[in-house]
Amino acid sequence: MNYLQYTIQTNPENVDLLIAFLSDSPFDTFEETPEGFLAFAPASAREADIEAQLAELQEQFDFTWEKTLIEGQNWNELWESNFQPVIVDNYCAVRADFHEPIPGKKWELVINPKMAFGTGHHETTWQCIAAIEHLPMKGAHILDYGCGTGILAILAAKEGAAVVEAVDIEEQSYLNTIENSAINGVPHVIARLGTIDAVQSRDFDGILANINRHVILESLPRLAELTKPGGWLLISGILLSDEDIVTEAAQKAGFEKKEMKSRGNWLCLIFHKIA
């Protein structure tokens, strides 16, 4: 599969905001660089729509961009050259299969991301990994909504979740989750392709939702239906400035905010469903 790479050059303070705006567009992967970030979209995406959105954003933010076609056979070489292991405190190490093992951590995950989101590099995924250490997983029934590489579903399974259902609208993410679950020896991660309507279970003890604000706000009523009374919902993928609107929507859906943490400009929120 071929991809379009947009190289965005901008000031550091603009990076998180621009990624947040662009995450609702056809871009499905972002990689921060010293000069800004790279944004990747399937080559089948409408370039005119992408570039119209970039032009709109240039009226609000100071940045430049260039476009490159990345052919499918070059993708592995590209991400292998840029992907470095991630360490989340003493809890978890995340590496690709071509890296040396990383000793001394409770968990070591081997994640080969291809074009799926979720390696631990981004603040949102890092925070979710850190949060999972303190969430009740043993014997739990867990949903990973917007699973990307499957990294959070895999970690939940490692922590003793009895059943983990992982869903993503992108076929590459669905396939990547299957592949990474096999690599990490967690066959009870059940990957599904589609929207939230593809989820086949209900009464989840906990839901992991590391997506973007638009999808989270749209999905909160359904997420509430899928969460058992007293269960929990972890939300990330949202900016500090989104806290009030997301919290208000979650409360209307029947959740109560229990915890909030941040890293950079990004939030990680934990809610409990009111029994």
C-alpha positions, -999 to 999 in steps of 0.1 A, spaced: 0 0 0 14 34 -10 13 64 14 15 102 11 40 117 35 34 154 44 65 169 60 53 198 83 79 223 95 67 245 124 75 257 159 74 231 187 44 248 204 23 242 173 30 205 169 4 190 192 -23 214 181 -17 207 144 -17 170 150 -50 173 169 -66 192 140 -53 168 114 -62 136 132 -98 140 120 -86 140 84 -73 110 63 -40 110 82 -36 79 102 0 81 115 21 110 128 58 111 137 74 141 155 107 154 141 131 181 154 116 205 128 79 196 133 63 163 123 55 139 95 19 131 87 10 100 66 -22 93 47 -31 65 23 -23 74 -13 -60 69 -21 -69 99 0 -82 130 -17 -51 152 -19 -72 183 -27 -92 179 5 -60 174 26 -43 204 11 -74 226 15 -74 218 52 -36 226 54 -43 259 37 -70 267 63 -47 258 92 -20 280 77 -43 310 84 -41 301 121 -6 286 125 28 294 110 40 263 92 52 250 58 47 216 42 60 193 15 45 162 0 62 129 -9 49 96 -22 61 66 -1 58 34 -20 46 4 0 78 -16 -3 98 13 13 76 17 44 93 -10 65 127 6 57 113 40 67 99 31 101 128 8 110 152 37 104 132 60 128 116 37 154 135 37 187 125 16 218 102 33 244 106 29 282 77 37 305 93 40 339 102 5 353 69 -8 341 70 -14 304 94 -14 275 82 -13 239 105 -23 210 103 -37 175 115 -73 167 148 -60 152 158 -44 185 177 -61 213 157 -73 243 153 -47 271 157 -63 306 146 -51 340 110 -41 331 78 -58 343 67 -61 307 84 -60 273 62 -56 243 73 -63 207 53 -40 184 59 -38 147 37 -8 138 36 -8 100 12 20 93 -9 16 125 -8 41 154 5 32 188 41 25 197 44 44 230 63 73 214 33 96 214 23 112 248 -12 97 246 -1 61 242 27 66 268 1 78 293 -22 50 286 5 24 292 14 41 325 -23 42 335 -28 5 328 -3 -4 355 -28 9 381 -61 -3 365 -79 -35 376 -71 -59 348 -69 -94 363 -98 -115 351 -114 -84 335 -133 -81 302 -117 -52 283 -124 -33 251 -97 -14 232 -116 10 211 -94 23 182 -67 -3 189 -41 8 163 -12 -16 167 -30 -34 195 -4 -22 220 -29 -14 248 -50 -45 242 -18 -66 244 -7 -50 276 -41 -55 291 -39 -92 282 -4 -94 297 -18 -79 329 -43 -108 332 -75 -96 314 -95 -126 307 -109 -114 274 -98 -84 254 -118 -72 223 -99 -48 201 -116 -28 173 -104 -4 146 -119 11 115 -86 8 96 -78 -26 80 -41 -21 85 -47 -16 122 -69 -47 124 -42 -68 107 -14 -53 127 -32 -61 160 -36 -97 150 1 -99 140 13 -81 172 -9 -102 195 6 -134 180 41 -120 184 34 -113 221 17 -146 229 -18 -133 238 -42 -153 217 -72 -141 237 -70 -106 221 -99 -107 197 -94 -82 168 -124 -68 149 -125 -46 119 -151 -18 118 -167 10 139 -179 6 174 -209 -13 160 -185 -42 152 -180 -48 190 -199 -80 198 -198 -80 236 -211 -57 263 -208 -53 301 -171 -45 298 -152 -40 331 -130 -14 314 -127 4 281 -95 19 266 -102 47 242 -70 64 228 -85 81 198 -93 117 189 -118 142 204 -143 140 176 -146 102 178 -147 101 216 -175 127 218 -195 109 191 -190 75 208 -195 83 245 -232 73 246 -224 39 231 -193 35 253 -215 40 283 -239 13 271 -210 -11 267 -195 -4 302 -209 -23 331 -221 -3 362 -190 5 382 -167 -1 353 -141 23 341 -133 42 309 -98 55 301 -98 83 275 -67 98 258 -59 114 225 -73 147 236 -56 181 243 -56 199 276 -80 224 261 -105 197 255 -109 187 292 -141 205 299 -160 195 268 -150 158 271 -157 158 308 -191 173 304 -200 149 276 -188 119 297 -209 131 326 -240 134 304 -234 98 292 -233 85 328 -196 86 338 -179 103 367 -144 116 364 -120 100 388 -85 109 376 -67 133 352 -31 133 342 -12 151 314 20 148 295 30 177 272 -3 192 259 -21 158 260 -46 145 286 -53 111 300 -87 109 318 -102 80 338 -139 78 344 -161 54 363 -196 45 352 -221 55 378 -238 24 391 
